[in-house]
Amino acid sequence: QVQLVESGGGLVQAGGSLRLSCAASGRIFSINTMGWHRQEPGKQRELVAVISRGGSTNYADSVKGRFTISRDNTKNTVYLQMNSLKPEDTAVYYCAANDRFSANNYWGQGTQVTVSS
């Protein structure tokens, strides 16, 4: 199994920046794609960004040009650099990873990001 722990969330004013981190442990050799999702109260969870083990990335249209996902395979950690934050970015952000052998998906506990006007 894989365990994921997010950190770096908090309160920031519109236009500010935050950097989220997600540290993986357990069967880390099995991890393929990692990503970030977010969920606002009363809404469905949505994909924000994904990154493959080789560094290929993809982003939701709403965050393109503002967010950057990266990973450090030596530290088993994925990051989300969030710049030019908007109030509509307010959500709980969840780290996710998939197992390349079993296709199991793993989720972190989530970290709150709040952007004030």
C-alpha positions in Angstrom: 0.0 0.0 0.0 0.9 3.7 -0.4 0.4 6.4 2.1 0.2 10.1 1.1 0.5 13.1 3.4 -0.2 16.6 2.1 1.1 19.9 3.6 1.4 23.5 2.7 -2.2 24.7 2.6 -3.4 27.8 4.3 -5.0 31.2 3.9 -3.7 33.7 1.3 -4.9 36.8 -0.4 -5.9 36.9 -4.0 -2.9 37.2 -6.2 -0.7 35.4 -3.7 1.1 32.1 -3.9 1.2 28.7 -2.0 3.3 25.6 -2.5 1.7 22.3 -1.6 3.7 19.1 -0.9 2.7 15.5 -0.9 5.0 12.9 0.6 4.5 9.3 -0.3 5.5 6.2 1.7 5.0 2.5 1.7 5.2 0.7 -1.7 6.6 3.8 -3.4 8.3 1.8 -6.1 4.9 0.9 -7.4 3.8 4.6 -7.9 3.2 5.7 -11.5 1.2 8.8 -12.1 0.6 11.3 -9.2 -1.7 14.2 -9.2 -3.7 16.9 -7.3 -7.4 17.1 -7.1 -9.6 19.7 -5.3 -13.1 19.8 -3.9 -15.2 22.8 -2.9 -18.1 22.4 -0.5 -21.2 21.1 -2.3 -19.3 20.3 -5.5 -17.7 17.2 -7.0 -14.0 16.6 -6.7 -12.1 17.8 -9.9 -8.7 17.1 -11.3 -6.2 20.0 -11.1 -3.0 18.6 -12.4 -1.2 15.2 -13.0 2.4 14.2 -13.6 3.9 10.9 -14.7 7.0 9.3 -13.3 8.9 10.7 -16.4 7.7 14.2 -15.8 4.9 14.6 -18.4 2.2 17.0 -17.1 -1.4 17.9 -17.7 -3.5 20.7 -16.2 -7.1 21.7 -15.8 -8.0 24.7 -18.0 -8.8 26.8 -15.0 -5.3 26.6 -13.6 -3.1 26.6 -16.8 -0.5 29.2 -16.6 -0.9 29.7 -12.9 -0.1 26.3 -11.3 2.9 24.1 -11.8 3.1 20.4 -10.8 6.4 18.8 -10.2 7.9 15.7 -8.5 11.1 14.7 -6.9 11.5 10.9 -7.3 14.4 10.8 -4.9 12.2 12.2 -2.2 9.0 10.5 -3.2 7.3 13.8 -3.2 5.0 15.7 -5.5 4.5 19.5 -5.4 2.0 22.0 -6.6 3.2 25.5 -7.0 0.1 27.8 -7.1 0.6 31.4 -8.2 -1.8 34.2 -8.9 -4.4 32.6 -6.7 -8.0 33.5 -7.1 -10.9 33.2 -4.6 -12.4 30.4 -6.8 -9.3 28.3 -6.1 -10.6 27.9 -2.5 -11.0 24.2 -1.9 -9.6 21.2 -0.1 -6.7 19.9 -2.2 -6.0 16.1 -2.3 -2.9 14.3 -3.4 -3.4 11.1 -5.4 -1.3 8.3 -6.7 -1.8 5.1 -8.7 -0.1 1.8 -8.5 1.3 0.7 -11.9 0.9 -3.0 -11.1 -2.4 -3.2 -9.4 -4.1 0.0 -10.7 -5.1 0.9 -7.2 -5.6 4.6 -6.4 -4.4 6.2 -3.2 -5.5 9.4 -1.6 -4.1 11.8 1.0 -6.2 13.3 3.8 -6.4 16.7 2.0 -5.2 20.2 2.9 -7.3 23.3 2.9 -6.5 26.2 0.7 -8.5 29.5 1.2 -8.0 32.5 -1.0 -9.6 35.8 0.2 -10.6 38.7 -1.9 
